[in-house]
Amino acid sequence: MARSFALIAALLLLSVPVIAQTSKAPLPSSIAAHPDWPKAEPADVSSVDAILASLYDVISGPAGQPRDWNRFRSLFVPDARLIPTRHNKTGNGADVVPLTPEQYQERAASALVAGFFERGIHNTTESFGGIVHVFSTYESRHTKDGQPFQRGINSIQLLKDGNRYWVVTILWDSETPTNPIPAKYLP
């Protein structure tokens, strides 16, 4: 048995360079390879707090006010993902819907322009090298000073490239009666 395992492992190790050499899948592009990507305002991306404030601000606004989608896109790496969770009807399972910034815009634009304000109410931040992870608890409202109709947590991954911060991924889940926000993520 051990001999069979060793033989399989050796074959796998020998095949790795062949697989790498014959793969026709293109490598992901770097940020710099997207010269047509909208340029961010330096104040929007100068710190973790700045990019979080910009992220909430750009999707927020009164009914009838279009959102600035170029500003929105400028906060993200070009191949970023925005990923809402979906729960099944029994509440014991979840799925995700990965979206690019453009797909998020297509999906959310009409709902946001109907009147939507979101703000962070508590952040838990951890970082290492060029990566930052923020658990950002949010509240959503239909008007700026209205009552919250929804709360949840955005799990936001950021990249610090030496000059600015970029949003790489946002994965979020909404609070429900069976999925309350833990006290440690509340103000």
N, C-alpha and C positions, 0 to 999 in steps of 0.2 A: 504494500500500500504506500509506504513512504517513498519507495522507488518510483512508483507511478506519479506521485505528486511532484517529485523532483524533476521527472521528465517533462511533465506538463508545464511546470514553472520555467524550465529552461527553454522550451519551445515558445512560450509566451514572451520571454525576454528577448529571444532572437527575432521575433516577429515585430517588435515595437518599431525599430528603425524602418522596416519595410512599410509598415502601415503609415508611418509619418511621411515617408518619401512618396507614397502613392496617393495620399489624400488629396482630393481635388477641392475640398471645402476651403473657401477663402478665409483667411485670418480676419478677426474683427479689426476694424479701423481704430486708429488712435484718435484722440480728441483733435489733434493738429491736422488730421487728414480730412477734416470737415470745414474747409475754409468758408463755406457759405452759411454756416451755422450762425444764428444771431449772436452778436456780442453783448455781453452783460454790462450793465452799469457797474462800475467798480464798487460803489456803495452797497449794491445788492448782494455781493459775493465776497466781501472782505473779511467776514468772520462767520462762525457758526450761527451766532444770534442774528446776524444780518441776513444770511441766506434763508433761515427759518422764517423771519419776519417777511421777507420778500415772497417766499413761497405761499404763505397764508394770504398776504395782501393781494397778490396777482389773481387769485381765484375769487376774491371777495369783491362785492359791490352791490349796489341797489338794483332793483328791477329795471330792465331796459338798458343798463350800462354794459356795453360789450367789454369783454376782457382783452387784455393786451397779450395775445398769444405769442408774439415774438419775445416779449419779456419773459413769459412763462418758459418758453423753450430755451432761452439763454441761461437759465438756472441749471439745466440738465446737461449731462454728457449726451452726445447725439444718440447713442444706443441705450439710453436709460430705460427703466421699466417702472411703471406705476401699477401696483398690483392690489386690487381690492379682493377681500375674501368674500366668499358666498357660503352661507350655511344651508344645509338641507332642512326640510320641514320638521324633522324630528329633533334638530338641534344637536345631534351627536356626530356630525361630520361636516367637513368644510372642503372647499375647493377654491381655486384662485383663477383670476382672469388677468393674465399679464398684458399690459398695454404699453405701447410706445407713447411718448409725449403727444404725437399727432393723433393717435387713436384715442387717447384720453380727451383731447380737445374735441374730436368729432362726437364722442359719446357724452361729454359733460356740458358742452357749450350752452345748449338750450336750457338745461336745468339751472345752470349758474346765472344766466342772464335773467331768469325769472325772479331773482333776488336771493342772494346767498352770501353769508359771511361766515368765515371760519377763522378761529384763532387758537393758538396754543395756550394752554393754561398751566402746563407743567412739563418740564423737560428733564430727562435723565440722559446724560451724555457720557460716552466713553470714547477714548481715542488711543490710537497706536500708530506711530509713523504718519503716513499719509492718509490713514482711514479714520473716519469718525462715525460712530453709531449713536443716533438719538432716538429714544423712545419719547415721542411728543404727544402728550394727551391733548386732545382737541375738543372744542365745542362748536357746533354748527347752529346758525340762526338764519331766519329768512330776512330779518332786518338787522341793522347794526346793533341796536339796543334791545332787540326782541329776546324772548325766552329761548334758551337752547332747545332744539327739537331732536338733537342727536349729540352723543359724545362717543369717543373712541380713542384709539391709539394709532398713531402713524409710526411705523418703524422705518426710520430714514437713514440710509447709508450715504455718506458724503466722502468725496475725495478732495484732499488738499494737494494741489499740484505745485505748490511753491509760490504761486501768485494769487490764487483765488480758491474758493470752494465750489464744488460741483455736486449736484444731486445725481447719484448713481441709481438708487432704487428707493421706492417708497412702497412698503407693504402695510396695509392697514386693515383694522377690524373695528367694528362698531360695538358699542356696549348694548347689551340686551339684559332682560331680567335674569336669564340663566348664565350670562357672561358679564358680570359687573366688573368695572375697573377696580383693580386692587388699590387699597389705600396708599401704598407707596408710590403710585403714579398719579396721585391727586395733589392739588396744592394744600 
